[in-house]
Amino acid sequence: MPPSIHHTAAPAQRGQCQSIDLAGKIALIDGHWQPRVVAEMNDYQFKVVKFEGEFLWHSHADTDETFIVLEGELRIDVRGGPAGDTAIVLRAGQMAVVPKGVEHKPCAHAEVKVLLIEPRGVANTGEGAAGERTVENDQWI
């Protein structure tokens, strides 16, 4: 793990009652597709991540997933969503919620910085078998 990435248990305050510099936190991440937790609210985690290129098709059977773009442009391809097969394009300051069970694939032609909101313990690659893009949960930064 690169020295700029801190892998620790959840801090006692879990990011609560304090200001969190999202740009500063995401600047500590060297790679892409490596979400890092910055805060928790109830059983939900707020994760910062950098995307570039295409991820893989996946779904989360038991939870919705929220994407909030902080910088750049993100396309989320969707199969079988409420509007059928489509693509959602998000720019800085925009967000989308992918409903549980809906197959999706994030794509970024250039680096994009994102805040994810999802329940603690959700695998970033969905319910399928873990692979090279699967990231260990609960990595705080």
Secondary structure in CASP SS format (residue, H / E / C, confidence):
PFRMAT SS
TARGET T0000
AUTHOR 0000-0000-0000
METHOD secondary structure of the structure
MODEL  1
M C 1.00
P C 1.00
P C 1.00
S C 1.00
I C 1.00
H C 1.00
H C 1.00
T C 1.00
A C 1.00
A C 1.00
P C 1.00
A C 1.00
Q C 1.00
R C 1.00
G C 1.00
Q C 1.00
C C 1.00
Q C 1.00
S C 1.00
I C 1.00
D C 1.00
L H 1.00
A H 1.00
G H 1.00
K H 1.00
I H 1.00
A H 1.00
L C 1.00
I C 1.00
D C 1.00
G C 1.00
H C 1.00
W C 1.00
Q C 1.00
P C 1.00
R E 1.00
V E 1.00
V E 1.00
A E 1.00
E E 1.00
M E 1.00
N C 1.00
D C 1.00
Y E 1.00
Q E 1.00
F E 1.00
K E 1.00
V E 1.00
V E 1.00
K E 1.00
F E 1.00
E E 1.00
G E 1.00
E E 1.00
F C 1.00
L C 1.00
W C 1.00
H E 1.00
S C 1.00
H C 1.00
A C 1.00
D C 1.00
T C 1.00
D C 1.00
E E 1.00
T E 1.00
F E 1.00
I E 1.00
V E 1.00
L E 1.00
E E 1.00
G C 1.00
E E 1.00
L E 1.00
R E 1.00
I E 1.00
D E 1.00
V E 1.00
R E 1.00
G E 1.00
G E 1.00
P C 1.00
A C 1.00
G E 1.00
D E 1.00
T E 1.00
A E 1.00
I E 1.00
V E 1.00
L E 1.00
R E 1.00
A C 1.00
G C 1.00
Q C 1.00
M E 1.00
A E 1.00
V E 1.00
V E 1.00
P C 1.00
K C 1.00
G C 1.00
V C 1.00
E E 1.00
H E 1.00
K E 1.00
P E 1.00
C E 1.00
A E 1.00
H E 1.00
A E 1.00
E E 1.00
V E 1.00
K E 1.00
V E 1.00
L E 1.00
L E 1.00
I E 1.00
E E 1.00
P E 1.00
R C 1.00
G C 1.00
V C 1.00
A C 1.00
N C 1.00
T C 1.00
G C 1.00
E C 1.00
G C 1.00
A C 1.00
A C 1.00
G C 1.00
E C 1.00
R C 1.00
T C 1.00
V C 1.00
E C 1.00
N C 1.00
D C 1.00
Q C 1.00
W E 1.00
I C 1.00
END
